Amino acid sequence: MNVEKVMTKMLLSCKEATFLIEKKSVHRLSVVERFRLYFHVKLCLVCNLYQHQSKTIEKAINKWVNTEGNPNDILPKKVKDQIVEKITEN
Amino acid sequence: MSDLSNTTNKEVIKHWVHIHGDYLYGWAYHKTGSRETAEDLVQEVFLAAVKNFDGFKQESTPKTWLLQILNNKIVDHYRKSAKKTLPLEDQVHQFTDSLFNANGNWKSNGLEEAWSHETNLLDDPAFNDVMNVCMDDLPPRWRLAVISKYIFDKETLEICQELEISKTNYWQVLHRAKLLLKKCLEINWFGAN
């Protein structure tokens, strides 16, 4: 058996490992899950890097959700007038 | 509510259309990527404000209150489109699966290191533009999960009820959304630069 197969069997595949990395951000992992993830990340450079990338993406999402619109985006006057009219009718 | 106070409330809200309309529109456009949708949502916000004026507490500012209504409308909007786009989700699911080989391990793409060379990535406006594109590319249900988590800081249970999915399903959605964002950023930022 080659190294990749042994690792996958004992210590998760990369797909499972990255799943646990994401799960960890919202839920406590079990002892076994933590153990397997810990060793997987120790041995797998790409998943190790993924942990950091995941945090970077997390920050980027946080920035995205809190980004205000571009000040050049103006609600067209026509639409404003229409809204005002609807408020009057309502 | 008397007719008189009703009329006064309406005048107040009409005034808000003029001072907060652009801000809300910009916010809605950034989150939905569609001018038409943003216009509709902003209109709904003000009409909802007329109806629920009693719910406006003086301790919050009009802008905060309106933004809160808008964010709820944005989530409703995603919820509606989420129901229509399940086939798309299957396709994207295959795409995120294709990042891994048959054993479930990474297929190398040569960009793994590129991420760590970047410092102050988030201060770069060009990067944030790319991020905007990538958020738009998420299937609606995945985006809904991401937005519920990050805009509203909602708890897992509440999001699961909203999306009508199990906890495990929700973790999978977060996982796939992350993988898709990673791939999109690599193609449009790290690979392009």
Interface residues (C-beta under 8 A of the other chain):
Chain A: E4 K5 T8 S13 C14 K15 E16 T18 F19 E22 K23 S25 V26 H27 L45 V46 C47 L49 Y50 H52 Q53 S54 T56 I57 K59 A60 I61 N62 K63 W64 V65 T67 E68 G69 N70 P71 D73 I74 L75 P76 V79 K80 Q82 I83 V84 K86 I87 T88 N90
Chain B: K10 I13 K14 V17 H18 G21 D22 Y23 L24 Y25 G26 W27 A28 Y29 H30 K31 E39 V42 Q43 F46 L47 V50 K51 F100 N103 G104 N105 W106 S108 E112 E113 W115 S116 L121 L122 F127 N128 M131 N132 M135 V146 I147 K149 Y150 I151 T156 K167 Y170 W171 Q172 L174 H175 K178 L179 L181 K182 L185
